[in-house]
């Protein structure tokens, strides 16, 4: 199956898993697929490990129900693997050098249950389907939380009590769940982060159509010089604005409390709900330099 085919509206998850496995199979010994965790409904959350080096990075996409960032990271995986295999440089970076000096974990789709709901409009595996349908009404095509109706962008232990005061209900953007890490998807991310040794992390968020791209980072309490410098470089690579405010329940602020290492959330530009292959190519071109240069910052 060509990697540029559009997402199918049926059998979404199986299609995604097949595409990822096929991509890894095309470049044996370069991308290494493994299970990062499982979703609320027990779906495997696959991840890909690139490289064998001591410096560790993580890129996470597919956090809401949309799969725009998932597609961007799939393009990155193919770009990276092809460059290692062919020995070519990308954006001036020797990717073979990255492979031998960096370990980059890529999680293209953290929220498979939400993506199924959004893509198919139904998920017969979900025992809450009837309840979620009532809550969402006709909004399942815009579903932006996980299979239990929790927003995975704010399910982390970072002033979680403020998230609980948001007033958002189940299935709504901003609903944080009953307690931090109540959702297995976020718990999987926390297990990875608590293992330590992370040099840089980026969670890519599907931006709201019509909004400019934005890079969220935390300078509360005085960010270290490296974090501050990287934030400015990432902004320069993309043209995205910087937001250094604290975001209750966010992974970047959870990580900040655990480690001094830089962690960013990037809301990508997304002009509309239906994204064409041409637009994906355009946006990937905008983020390509960020993805490859961030590994050497």
Order of alpha helices (4+ residues) and beta strands (2+ residues): alpha-beta-beta-beta-alpha-beta-beta-alpha-beta-alpha-alpha-alpha-alpha-beta-beta-alpha-beta-alpha-beta-alpha
